[in-house]
Amino acid sequence: MSRERILDAAIERIAGDGIDGVRIARIAMDAGVSTALVHYHFRTREVLLAETLDYAFDQLVAEAYLTR
């Protein structure tokens, strides 16, 4: 559950700040979790960003199939 909240917050933060402007501390605050929990789920910022993009893509594909 917290992992998905983090990914959702990261999607919103990337959309708002751009991928270069994203900070783990801000994502943690947006998700309502600690930075330690973010690091528990995602070893580095780069891993978090890569997994966020994969997660967002998967959501778009799932949504596209549901609207057919």
PQR file with spaces between the fields and no chain letter, atoms N, CA, C, O and H, PARSE charges and radii, in Angstrom:
ATOM       1  N    MET     1       0.821   -1.199    0.000 -0.4000 1.5000
ATOM       2  CA   MET     1       0.000    0.000    0.000 -0.0000 2.0000
ATOM       3  C    MET     1       0.863    1.260    0.000  0.5500 1.7000
ATOM       4  O    MET     1       0.637    2.157   -0.813 -0.5500 1.4000
ATOM       5  N    SER     2       1.851    1.345    0.899 -0.4000 1.5000
ATOM       6  CA   SER     2       2.694    2.542    0.943 -0.0000 2.0000
ATOM       7  C    SER     2       3.539    2.667   -0.321  0.5500 1.7000
ATOM       8  O    SER     2       3.823    3.776   -0.773 -0.5500 1.4000
ATOM       9  H    SER     2       2.035    0.616    1.559  0.4000 1.0000
ATOM      10  N    ARG     3       3.940    1.536   -0.889 -0.4000 1.5000
ATOM      11  CA   ARG     3       4.732    1.563   -2.123 -0.0000 2.0000
ATOM      12  C    ARG     3       3.933    2.230   -3.246  0.5500 1.7000
ATOM      13  O    ARG     3       4.473    3.052   -3.986 -0.5500 1.4000
ATOM      14  H    ARG     3       3.709    0.635   -0.522  0.4000 1.0000
ATOM      15  N    GLU     4       2.669    1.886   -3.374 -0.4000 1.5000
ATOM      16  CA   GLU     4       1.826    2.491   -4.403 -0.0000 2.0000
ATOM      17  C    GLU     4       1.588    3.974   -4.127  0.5500 1.7000
ATOM      18  O    GLU     4       1.549    4.779   -5.057 -0.5500 1.4000
ATOM      19  H    GLU     4       2.230    1.218   -2.773  0.4000 1.0000
ATOM      20  N    ARG     5       1.431    4.337   -2.859 -0.4000 1.5000
ATOM      21  CA   ARG     5       1.269    5.759   -2.512 -0.0000 2.0000
ATOM      22  C    ARG     5       2.509    6.548   -2.921  0.5500 1.7000
ATOM      23  O    ARG     5       2.408    7.664   -3.428 -0.5500 1.4000
ATOM      24  H    ARG     5       1.463    3.682   -2.104  0.4000 1.0000
ATOM      25  N    ILE     6       3.672    5.955   -2.694 -0.4000 1.5000
ATOM      26  CA   ILE     6       4.925    6.607   -3.080 -0.0000 2.0000
ATOM      27  C    ILE     6       4.993    6.768   -4.596  0.5500 1.7000
ATOM      28  O    ILE     6       5.344    7.836   -5.096 -0.5500 1.4000
ATOM      29  H    ILE     6       3.753    5.048   -2.281  0.4000 1.0000
ATOM      30  N    LEU     7       4.659    5.708   -5.320 -0.4000 1.5000
ATOM      31  CA   LEU     7       4.691    5.780   -6.777 -0.0000 2.0000
ATOM      32  C    LEU     7       3.684    6.798   -7.310  0.5500 1.7000
ATOM      33  O    LEU     7       3.994    7.544   -8.239 -0.5500 1.4000
ATOM      34  H    LEU     7       4.374    4.840   -4.913  0.4000 1.0000
ATOM      35  N    ASP     8       2.495    6.836   -6.737 -0.4000 1.5000
ATOM      36  CA   ASP     8       1.489    7.820   -7.151 -0.0000 2.0000
ATOM      37  C    ASP     8       1.978    9.247   -6.884  0.5500 1.7000
ATOM      38  O    ASP     8       1.803   10.139   -7.715 -0.5500 1.4000
ATOM      39  H    ASP     8       2.243    6.230   -5.983  0.4000 1.0000
ATOM      40  N    ALA     9       2.585    9.448   -5.724 -0.4000 1.5000
ATOM      41  CA   ALA     9       3.124   10.768   -5.394 -0.0000 2.0000
ATOM      42  C    ALA     9       4.254   11.140   -6.345  0.5500 1.7000
ATOM      43  O    ALA     9       4.375   12.297   -6.746 -0.5500 1.4000
ATOM      44  H    ALA     9       2.726    8.724   -5.049  0.4000 1.0000
ATOM      45  N    ALA    10       5.072   10.172   -6.704 -0.4000 1.5000
ATOM      46  CA   ALA    10       6.177   10.432   -7.625 -0.0000 2.0000
ATOM      47  C    ALA    10       5.660   10.809   -9.010  0.5500 1.7000
ATOM      48  O    ALA    10       6.220   11.692   -9.660 -0.5500 1.4000
ATOM      49  H    ALA    10       4.974    9.232   -6.378  0.4000 1.0000
ATOM      50  N    ILE    11       4.600   10.151   -9.464 -0.4000 1.5000
ATOM      51  CA   ILE    11       4.000   10.502  -10.753 -0.0000 2.0000
ATOM      52  C    ILE    11       3.558   11.963  -10.734  0.5500 1.7000
ATOM      53  O    ILE    11       3.854   12.722  -11.657 -0.5500 1.4000
ATOM      54  H    ILE    11       4.145    9.434   -8.935  0.4000 1.0000
ATOM      55  N    GLU    12       2.852   12.347   -9.686 -0.4000 1.5000
ATOM      56  CA   GLU    12       2.366   13.726   -9.575 -0.0000 2.0000
ATOM      57  C    GLU    12       3.522   14.717   -9.501  0.5500 1.7000
ATOM      58  O    GLU    12       3.465   15.787  -10.106 -0.5500 1.4000
ATOM      59  H    GLU    12       2.611   11.730   -8.936  0.4000 1.0000
ATOM      60  N    ARG    13       4.561   14.366   -8.768 -0.4000 1.5000
ATOM      61  CA   ARG    13       5.704   15.260   -8.607 -0.0000 2.0000
ATOM      62  C    ARG    13       6.463   15.411   -9.922  0.5500 1.7000
ATOM      63  O    ARG    13       6.894   16.514  -10.260 -0.5500 1.4000
ATOM      64  H    ARG    13       4.607   13.496   -8.276  0.4000 1.0000
ATOM      65  N    ILE    14       6.634   14.314  -10.671 -0.4000 1.5000
ATOM      66  CA   ILE    14       7.296   14.384  -11.979 -0.0000 2.0000
ATOM      67  C    ILE    14       6.477   15.270  -12.913  0.5500 1.7000
ATOM      68  O    ILE    14       7.033   16.094  -13.639 -0.5500 1.4000
ATOM      69  H    ILE    14       6.284   13.418  -10.396  0.4000 1.0000
ATOM      70  N    ALA    15       5.162   15.100  -12.894 -0.4000 1.5000
ATOM      71  CA   ALA    15       4.293   15.906  -13.751 -0.0000 2.0000
ATOM      72  C    ALA    15       4.395   17.386  -13.395  0.5500 1.7000
ATOM      73  O    ALA    15       4.344   18.241  -14.279 -0.5500 1.4000
ATOM      74  H    ALA    15       4.710   14.430  -12.305  0.4000 1.0000
ATOM      75  N    GLY    16       4.537   17.688  -12.131 -0.4000 1.5000
ATOM      76  CA   GLY    16       4.589   19.078  -11.693 -0.0000 2.0000
ATOM      77  C    GLY    16       5.955   19.731  -11.795  0.5500 1.7000
ATOM      78  O    GLY    16       6.069   20.891  -12.192 -0.5500 1.4000
ATOM      79  H    GLY    16       4.579   16.994  -11.413  0.4000 1.0000
ATOM      80  N    ASP    17       6.990   18.984  -11.437 -0.4000 1.5000
ATOM      81  CA   ASP    17       8.334   19.569  -11.337 -0.0000 2.0000
ATOM      82  C    ASP    17       9.283   19.130  -12.444  0.5500 1.7000
ATOM      83  O    ASP    17      10.374   19.683  -12.581 -0.5500 1.4000
ATOM      84  H    ASP    17       6.897   18.042  -11.115  0.4000 1.0000
ATOM      85  N    GLY    18       8.877   18.142  -13.234 -0.4000 1.5000
ATOM      86  CA   GLY    18       9.798   17.564  -14.210 -0.0000 2.0000
ATOM      87  C    GLY    18      10.709   16.561  -13.533  0.5500 1.7000
ATOM      88  O    GLY    18      10.933   16.630  -12.325 -0.5500 1.4000
ATOM      89  H    GLY    18       7.990   17.692  -13.123  0.4000 1.0000
ATOM      90  N    ILE    19      11.225   15.646  -14.299 -0.4000 1.5000
ATOM      91  CA   ILE    19      11.996   14.554  -13.706 -0.0000 2.0000
ATOM      92  C    ILE    19      13.265   15.041  -13.014  0.5500 1.7000
ATOM      93  O    ILE    19      13.688   14.446  -12.023 -0.5500 1.4000
ATOM      94  H    ILE    19      11.044   15.590  -15.280  0.4000 1.0000
ATOM      95  N    ASP    20      13.878   16.107  -13.513 -0.4000 1.5000
ATOM      96  CA   ASP    20      15.101   16.623  -12.884 -0.0000 2.0000
ATOM      97  C    ASP    20      14.822   17.345  -11.571  0.5500 1.7000
ATOM      98  O    ASP    20      15.709   17.455  -10.725 -0.5500 1.4000
ATOM      99  H    ASP    20      13.534   16.590  -14.318  0.4000 1.0000
ATOM     100  N    GLY    21      13.595   17.838  -11.393 -0.4000 1.5000
ATOM     101  CA   GLY    21      13.252   18.574  -10.184 -0.0000 2.0000
ATOM     102  C    GLY    21      12.729   17.719   -9.052  0.5500 1.7000
ATOM     103  O    GLY    21      12.447   18.233   -7.969 -0.5500 1.4000
ATOM     104  H    GLY    21      12.874   17.749  -12.080  0.4000 1.0000
ATOM     105  N    VAL    22      12.594   16.428   -9.279 -0.4000 1.5000
ATOM     106  CA   VAL    22      12.012   15.537   -8.278 -0.0000 2.0000
ATOM     107  C    VAL    22      13.014   15.250   -7.164  0.5500 1.7000
ATOM     108  O    VAL    22      14.177   14.936   -7.415 -0.5500 1.4000
ATOM     109  H    VAL    22      12.823   16.010  -10.158  0.4000 1.0000
ATOM     110  N    ARG    23      12.532   15.367   -5.931 -0.4000 1.5000
ATOM     111  CA   ARG    23      13.346   15.063   -4.748 -0.0000 2.0000
ATOM     112  C    ARG    23      12.623   14.038   -3.889  0.5500 1.7000
ATOM     113  O    ARG    23      11.404   14.092   -3.727 -0.5500 1.4000
ATOM     114  H    ARG    23      11.587   15.622   -5.728  0.4000 1.0000
ATOM     115  N    ILE    24      13.384   13.112   -3.345 -0.4000 1.5000
ATOM     116  CA   ILE    24      12.808   12.048   -2.516 -0.0000 2.0000
ATOM     117  C    ILE    24      12.081   12.628   -1.317  0.5500 1.7000
ATOM     118  O    ILE    24      11.003   12.154   -0.960 -0.5500 1.4000
ATOM     119  H    ILE    24      14.375   13.068   -3.476  0.4000 1.0000
ATOM     120  N    ALA    25      12.649   13.639   -0.694 -0.4000 1.5000
ATOM     121  CA   ALA    25      12.008   14.224    0.488 -0.0000 2.0000
ATOM     122  C    ALA    25      10.627   14.774    0.151  0.5500 1.7000
ATOM     123  O    ALA    25       9.694   14.638    0.942 -0.5500 1.4000
ATOM     124  H    ALA    25      13.525   14.024   -0.984  0.4000 1.0000
ATOM     125  N    ARG    26      10.493   15.385   -1.005 -0.4000 1.5000
ATOM     126  CA   ARG    26       9.202   15.951   -1.400 -0.0000 2.0000
ATOM     127  C    ARG    26       8.196   14.847   -1.716  0.5500 1.7000
ATOM     128  O    ARG    26       7.023   14.948   -1.357 -0.5500 1.4000
ATOM     129  H    ARG    26      11.250   15.496   -1.648  0.4000 1.0000
ATOM     130  N    ILE    27       8.658   13.794   -2.387 -0.4000 1.5000
ATOM     131  CA   ILE    27       7.781   12.655   -2.684 -0.0000 2.0000
ATOM     132  C    ILE    27       7.302   12.032   -1.375  0.5500 1.7000
ATOM     133  O    ILE    27       6.122   11.715   -1.230 -0.5500 1.4000
ATOM     134  H    ILE    27       9.611   13.712   -2.679  0.4000 1.0000
ATOM     135  N    ALA    28       8.214   11.859   -0.430 -0.4000 1.5000
ATOM     136  CA   ALA    28       7.845   11.289    0.868 -0.0000 2.0000
ATOM     137  C    ALA    28       6.789   12.142    1.548  0.5500 1.7000
ATOM     138  O    ALA    28       5.807   11.619    2.075 -0.5500 1.4000
ATOM     139  H    ALA    28       9.173   12.116   -0.548  0.4000 1.0000
ATOM     140  N    MET    29       6.988   13.457    1.538 -0.4000 1.5000
ATOM     141  CA   MET    29       6.011   14.361    2.158 -0.0000 2.0000
ATOM     142  C    MET    29       4.663   14.247    1.455  0.5500 1.7000
ATOM     143  O    MET    29       3.624   14.168    2.110 -0.5500 1.4000
ATOM     144  H    MET    29       7.785   13.882    1.110  0.4000 1.0000
ATOM     145  N    ASP    30       4.677   14.239    0.128 -0.4000 1.5000
ATOM     146  CA   ASP    30       3.426   14.137   -0.632 -0.0000 2.0000
ATOM     147  C    ASP    30       2.704   12.825   -0.355  0.5500 1.7000
ATOM     148  O    ASP    30       1.475   12.790   -0.298 -0.5500 1.4000
ATOM     149  H    ASP    30       5.521   14.303   -0.405  0.4000 1.0000
ATOM     150  N    ALA    31       3.466   11.746   -0.183 -0.4000 1.5000
ATOM     151  CA   ALA    31       2.882   10.424    0.063 -0.0000 2.0000
ATOM     152  C    ALA    31       2.512   10.209    1.525  0.5500 1.7000
ATOM     153  O    ALA    31       1.822    9.245    1.858 -0.5500 1.4000
ATOM     154  H    ALA    31       4.465   11.774   -0.230  0.4000 1.0000
ATOM     155  N    GLY    32       2.968   11.104    2.395 -0.4000 1.5000
ATOM     156  CA   GLY    32       2.676   10.966    3.822 -0.0000 2.0000
ATOM     157  C    GLY    32       3.491    9.872    4.492  0.5500 1.7000
ATOM     158  O    GLY    32       3.029    9.218    5.426 -0.5500 1.4000
ATOM     159  H    GLY    32       3.528   11.886    2.124  0.4000 1.0000
ATOM     160  N    VAL    33       4.721    9.681    3.996 -0.4000 1.5000
ATOM     161  CA   VAL    33       5.607    8.666    4.572 -0.0000 2.0000
ATOM     162  C    VAL    33       6.963    9.298    4.857  0.5500 1.7000
ATOM     163  O    VAL    33       7.223   10.440    4.477 -0.5500 1.4000
ATOM     164  H    VAL    33       5.097   10.213    3.236  0.4000 1.0000
ATOM     165  N    SER    34       7.812    8.549    5.524 -0.4000 1.5000
ATOM     166  CA   SER    34       9.162    9.044    5.807 -0.0000 2.0000
ATOM     167  C    SER    34      10.083    8.781    4.621  0.5500 1.7000
ATOM     168  O    SER    34       9.818    7.915    3.787 -0.5500 1.4000
ATOM     169  H    SER    34       7.601    7.622    5.833  0.4000 1.0000
ATOM     170  N    THR    35      11.168    9.545    4.565 -0.4000 1.5000
ATOM     171  CA   THR    35      12.158    9.282    3.514 -0.0000 2.0000
ATOM     172  C    THR    35      12.779    7.901    3.706  0.5500 1.7000
ATOM     173  O    THR    35      13.165    7.251    2.735 -0.5500 1.4000
ATOM     174  H    THR    35      11.383   10.248    5.243  0.4000 1.0000
ATOM     175  N    ALA    36      12.874    7.458    4.948 -0.4000 1.5000
ATOM     176  CA   ALA    36      13.413    6.116    5.205 -0.0000 2.0000
ATOM     177  C    ALA    36      12.548    5.046    4.551  0.5500 1.7000
ATOM     178  O    ALA    36      13.070    4.065    4.022 -0.5500 1.4000
ATOM     179  H    ALA    36      12.560    7.986    5.737  0.4000 1.0000
ATOM     180  N    LEU    37      11.234    5.226    4.583 -0.4000 1.5000
ATOM     181  CA   LEU    37      10.344    4.252    3.952 -0.0000 2.0000
ATOM     182  C    LEU    37      10.499    4.285    2.431  0.5500 1.7000
ATOM     183  O    LEU    37      10.452    3.244    1.777 -0.5500 1.4000
ATOM     184  H    LEU    37      10.810    6.023    5.013  0.4000 1.0000
ATOM     185  N    VAL    38      10.681    5.472    1.878 -0.4000 1.5000
ATOM     186  CA   VAL    38      10.932    5.558    0.438 -0.0000 2.0000
ATOM     187  C    VAL    38      12.191    4.768    0.093  0.5500 1.7000
ATOM     188  O    VAL    38      12.201    3.991   -0.861 -0.5500 1.4000
ATOM     189  H    VAL    38      10.719    6.318    2.410  0.4000 1.0000
ATOM     190  N    HIS    39      13.257    4.973    0.878 -0.4000 1.5000
ATOM     191  CA   HIS    39      14.511    4.254    0.628 -0.0000 2.0000
ATOM     192  C    HIS    39      14.390    2.752    0.909  0.5500 1.7000
ATOM     193  O    HIS    39      15.127    1.951    0.333 -0.5500 1.4000
ATOM     194  H    HIS    39      13.248    5.605    1.653  0.4000 1.0000
ATOM     195  N    TYR    40      13.480    2.379    1.773 -0.4000 1.5000
ATOM     196  CA   TYR    40      13.232    0.949    2.016 -0.0000 2.0000
ATOM     197  C    TYR    40      12.698    0.292    0.743  0.5500 1.7000
ATOM     198  O    TYR    40      13.115   -0.811    0.388 -0.5500 1.4000
ATOM     199  H    TYR    40      12.881    3.029    2.241  0.4000 1.0000
ATOM     200  N    HIS    41      11.794    0.959    0.072 -0.4000 1.5000
ATOM     201  CA   HIS    41      11.181    0.410   -1.140 -0.0000 2.0000
ATOM     202  C    HIS    41      12.025    0.634   -2.391  0.5500 1.7000
ATOM     203  O    HIS    41      11.985   -0.170   -3.321 -0.5500 1.4000
ATOM     204  H    HIS    41      11.455    1.854    0.360  0.4000 1.0000
ATOM     205  N    PHE    42      12.785    1.720   -2.414 -0.4000 1.5000
ATOM     206  CA   PHE    42      13.542    2.105   -3.607 -0.0000 2.0000
ATOM     207  C    PHE    42      14.950    2.491   -3.176  0.5500 1.7000
ATOM     208  O    PHE    42      15.148    3.499   -2.499 -0.5500 1.4000
ATOM     209  H    PHE    42      12.817    2.374   -1.658  0.4000 1.0000
ATOM     210  N    ARG    43      15.919    1.686   -3.571 -0.4000 1.5000
ATOM     211  CA   ARG    43      17.301    1.840   -3.118 -0.0000 2.0000
ATOM     212  C    ARG    43      17.879    3.227   -3.404  0.5500 1.7000
ATOM     213  O    ARG    43      18.568    3.803   -2.563 -0.5500 1.4000
ATOM     214  H    ARG    43      15.758    0.867   -4.122  0.4000 1.0000
ATOM     215  N    THR    44      17.594    3.757   -4.594 -0.4000 1.5000
ATOM     216  CA   THR    44      18.133    5.058   -4.982 -0.0000 2.0000
ATOM     217  C    THR    44      17.045    5.886   -5.662  0.5500 1.7000
ATOM     218  O    THR    44      15.978    5.375   -6.000 -0.5500 1.4000
ATOM     219  H    THR    44      17.034    3.288   -5.277  0.4000 1.0000
ATOM     220  N    ARG    45      17.328    7.147   -5.854 -0.4000 1.5000
ATOM     221  CA   ARG    45      16.416    8.040   -6.565 -0.0000 2.0000
ATOM     222  C    ARG    45      16.206    7.548   -7.990  0.5500 1.7000
ATOM     223  O    ARG    45      15.091    7.584   -8.510 -0.5500 1.4000
ATOM     224  H    ARG    45      18.195    7.563   -5.579  0.4000 1.0000
ATOM     225  N    GLU    46      17.274    7.092   -8.612 -0.4000 1.5000
ATOM     226  CA   GLU    46      17.181    6.602   -9.984 -0.0000 2.0000
ATOM     227  C    GLU    46      16.282    5.379  -10.088  0.5500 1.7000
ATOM     228  O    GLU    46      15.510    5.254  -11.038 -0.5500 1.4000
ATOM     229  H    GLU    46      18.180    7.063   -8.189  0.4000 1.0000
ATOM     230  N    VAL    47      16.377    4.478   -9.119 -0.4000 1.5000
ATOM     231  CA   VAL    47      15.501    3.299   -9.093 -0.0000 2.0000
ATOM     232  C    VAL    47      14.054    3.739   -8.907  0.5500 1.7000
ATOM     233  O    VAL    47      13.160    3.226   -9.582 -0.5500 1.4000
ATOM     234  H    VAL    47      17.005    4.579   -8.346  0.4000 1.0000
ATOM     235  N    LEU    48      13.818    4.670   -8.012 -0.4000 1.5000
ATOM     236  CA   LEU    48      12.468    5.190   -7.795 -0.0000 2.0000
ATOM     237  C    LEU    48      11.912    5.800   -9.077  0.5500 1.7000
ATOM     238  O    LEU    48      10.770    5.522   -9.445 -0.5500 1.4000
ATOM     239  H    LEU    48      14.544    5.086   -7.464  0.4000 1.0000
ATOM     240  N    LEU    49      12.693    6.620   -9.758 -0.4000 1.5000
ATOM     241  CA   LEU    49      12.209    7.264  -10.976 -0.0000 2.0000
ATOM     242  C    LEU    49      11.946    6.240  -12.080  0.5500 1.7000
ATOM     243  O    LEU    49      10.937    6.331  -12.779 -0.5500 1.4000
ATOM     244  H    LEU    49      13.621    6.846   -9.460  0.4000 1.0000
ATOM     245  N    ALA    50      12.832    5.282  -12.238 -0.4000 1.5000
ATOM     246  CA   ALA    50      12.634    4.253  -13.266 -0.0000 2.0000
ATOM     247  C    ALA    50      11.376    3.432  -12.975  0.5500 1.7000
ATOM     248  O    ALA    50      10.580    3.165  -13.875 -0.5500 1.4000
ATOM     249  H    ALA    50      13.651    5.208  -11.670  0.4000 1.0000
ATOM     250  N    GLU    51      11.205    3.040  -11.724 -0.4000 1.5000
ATOM     251  CA   GLU    51      10.022    2.253  -11.371 -0.0000 2.0000
ATOM     252  C    GLU    51       8.746    3.084  -11.471  0.5500 1.7000
ATOM     253  O    GLU    51       7.681    2.553  -11.787 -0.5500 1.4000
ATOM     254  H    GLU    51      11.852    3.257  -10.993  0.4000 1.0000
ATOM     255  N    THR    52       8.850    4.379  -11.202 -0.4000 1.5000
ATOM     256  CA   THR    52       7.691    5.262  -11.347 -0.0000 2.0000
ATOM     257  C    THR    52       7.256    5.325  -12.802  0.5500 1.7000
ATOM     258  O    THR    52       6.063    5.251  -13.094 -0.5500 1.4000
ATOM     259  H    THR    52       9.714    4.810  -10.945  0.4000 1.0000
ATOM     260  N    LEU    53       8.197    5.459  -13.709 -0.4000 1.5000
ATOM     261  CA   LEU    53       7.857    5.514  -15.130 -0.0000 2.0000
ATOM     262  C    LEU    53       7.245    4.197  -15.595  0.5500 1.7000
ATOM     263  O    LEU    53       6.286    4.201  -16.366 -0.5500 1.4000
ATOM     264  H    LEU    53       9.167    5.519  -13.472  0.4000 1.0000
ATOM     265  N    ASP    54       7.783    3.082  -15.139 -0.4000 1.5000
ATOM     266  CA   ASP    54       7.199    1.766  -15.472 -0.0000 2.0000
ATOM     267  C    ASP    54       5.779    1.652  -14.926  0.5500 1.7000
ATOM     268  O    ASP    54       4.874    1.190  -15.621 -0.5500 1.4000
ATOM     269  H    ASP    54       8.563    3.078  -14.512  0.4000 1.0000
ATOM     270  N    TYR    55       5.591    2.073  -13.692 -0.4000 1.5000
ATOM     271  CA   TYR    55       4.285    2.023  -13.031 -0.0000 2.0000
ATOM     272  C    TYR    55       3.272    2.886  -13.775  0.5500 1.7000
ATOM     273  O    TYR    55       2.137    2.464  -13.994 -0.5500 1.4000
ATOM     274  H    TYR    55       6.326    2.449  -13.127  0.4000 1.0000
ATOM     275  N    ALA    56       3.680    4.095  -14.165 -0.4000 1.5000
ATOM     276  CA   ALA    56       2.791    4.995  -14.893 -0.0000 2.0000
ATOM     277  C    ALA    56       2.414    4.399  -16.246  0.5500 1.7000
ATOM     278  O    ALA    56       1.261    4.488  -16.666 -0.5500 1.4000
ATOM     279  H    ALA    56       4.602    4.438  -13.987  0.4000 1.0000
ATOM     280  N    PHE    57       3.377    3.797  -16.922 -0.4000 1.5000
ATOM     281  CA   PHE    57       3.107    3.166  -18.209 -0.0000 2.0000
ATOM     282  C    PHE    57       2.113    2.021  -18.039  0.5500 1.7000
ATOM     283  O    PHE    57       1.161    1.900  -18.809 -0.5500 1.4000
ATOM     284  H    PHE    57       4.314    3.725  -16.580  0.4000 1.0000
ATOM     285  N    ASP    58       2.336    1.191  -17.037 -0.4000 1.5000
ATOM     286  CA   ASP    58       1.421    0.071  -16.779 -0.0000 2.0000
ATOM     287  C    ASP    58       0.008    0.563  -16.503  0.5500 1.7000
ATOM     288  O    ASP    58      -0.960   -0.050  -16.953 -0.5500 1.4000
ATOM     289  H    ASP    58       3.110    1.290  -16.412  0.4000 1.0000
ATOM     290  N    GLN    59      -0.120    1.664  -15.769 -0.4000 1.5000
ATOM     291  CA   GLN    59      -1.442    2.234  -15.494 -0.0000 2.0000
ATOM     292  C    GLN    59      -2.111    2.717  -16.776  0.5500 1.7000
ATOM     293  O    GLN    59      -3.309    2.513  -16.969 -0.5500 1.4000
ATOM     294  H    GLN    59       0.666    2.162  -15.404  0.4000 1.0000
ATOM     295  N    LEU    60      -1.345    3.352  -17.644 -0.4000 1.5000
ATOM     296  CA   LEU    60      -1.899    3.837  -18.913 -0.0000 2.0000
ATOM     297  C    LEU    60      -2.355    2.682  -19.796  0.5500 1.7000
ATOM     298  O    LEU    60      -3.413    2.758  -20.421 -0.5500 1.4000
ATOM     299  H    LEU    60      -0.371    3.518  -17.487  0.4000 1.0000
ATOM     300  N    VAL    61      -1.569    1.620  -19.851 -0.4000 1.5000
ATOM     301  CA   VAL    61      -1.938    0.459  -20.654 -0.0000 2.0000
ATOM     302  C    VAL    61      -3.206   -0.184  -20.096  0.5500 1.7000
ATOM     303  O    VAL    61      -4.115   -0.528  -20.852 -0.5500 1.4000
ATOM     304  H    VAL    61      -0.710    1.558  -19.343  0.4000 1.0000
ATOM     305  N    ALA    62      -3.265   -0.345  -18.785 -0.4000 1.5000
ATOM     306  CA   ALA    62      -4.444   -0.945  -18.165 -0.0000 2.0000
ATOM     307  C    ALA    62      -5.674   -0.091  -18.429  0.5500 1.7000
ATOM     308  O    ALA    62      -6.748   -0.618  -18.720 -0.5500 1.4000
ATOM     309  H    ALA    62      -2.526   -0.065  -18.171  0.4000 1.0000
ATOM     310  N    GLU    63      -5.524    1.209  -18.330 -0.4000 1.5000
ATOM     311  CA   GLU    63      -6.651    2.112  -18.589 -0.0000 2.0000
ATOM     312  C    GLU    63      -7.097    2.032  -20.045  0.5500 1.7000
ATOM     313  O    GLU    63      -8.294    2.074  -20.329 -0.5500 1.4000
ATOM     314  H    GLU    63      -4.651    1.637  -18.094  0.4000 1.0000
ATOM     315  N    ALA    64      -6.161    1.920  -20.953 -0.4000 1.5000
ATOM     316  CA   ALA    64      -6.485    1.820  -22.370 -0.0000 2.0000
ATOM     317  C    ALA    64      -7.285    0.547  -22.661  0.5500 1.7000
ATOM     318  O    ALA    64      -8.208    0.563  -23.475 -0.5500 1.4000
ATOM     319  H    ALA    64      -5.189    1.886  -20.723  0.4000 1.0000
ATOM     320  N    TYR    65      -6.927   -0.552  -21.996 -0.4000 1.5000
ATOM     321  CA   TYR    65      -7.658   -1.799  -22.201 -0.0000 2.0000
ATOM     322  C    TYR    65      -9.042   -1.757  -21.570  0.5500 1.7000
ATOM     323  O    TYR    65      -9.974   -2.384  -22.073 -0.5500 1.4000
ATOM     324  H    TYR    65      -6.176   -0.565  -21.336  0.4000 1.0000
ATOM     325  N    LEU    66      -9.180   -1.027  -20.481 -0.4000 1.5000
ATOM     326  CA   LEU    66     -10.484   -0.940  -19.814 -0.0000 2.0000
ATOM     327  C    LEU    66     -11.468   -0.075  -20.585  0.5500 1.7000
ATOM     328  O    LEU    66     -12.680   -0.253  -20.462 -0.5500 1.4000
ATOM     329  H    LEU    66      -8.422   -0.517  -20.073  0.4000 1.0000
ATOM     330  N    THR    67     -10.959    0.858  -21.378 -0.4000 1.5000
ATOM     331  CA   THR    67     -11.838    1.769  -22.105 -0.0000 2.0000
ATOM     332  C    THR    67     -12.194    1.243  -23.500  0.5500 1.7000
ATOM     333  O    THR    67     -12.874    1.931  -24.261 -0.5500 1.4000
ATOM     334  H    THR    67      -9.975    1.003  -21.478  0.4000 1.0000
ATOM     335  N    ARG    68     -11.755    0.068  -23.834 -0.4000 1.5000
ATOM     336  CA   ARG    68     -12.065   -0.500  -25.160 -0.0000 2.0000
ATOM     337  C    ARG    68     -13.468   -1.024  -25.209  0.5500 1.7000
ATOM     338  O    ARG    68     -13.901   -1.535  -26.241 -0.5500 1.4000
ATOM     339  H    ARG    68     -11.203   -0.492  -23.216  0.4000 1.0000
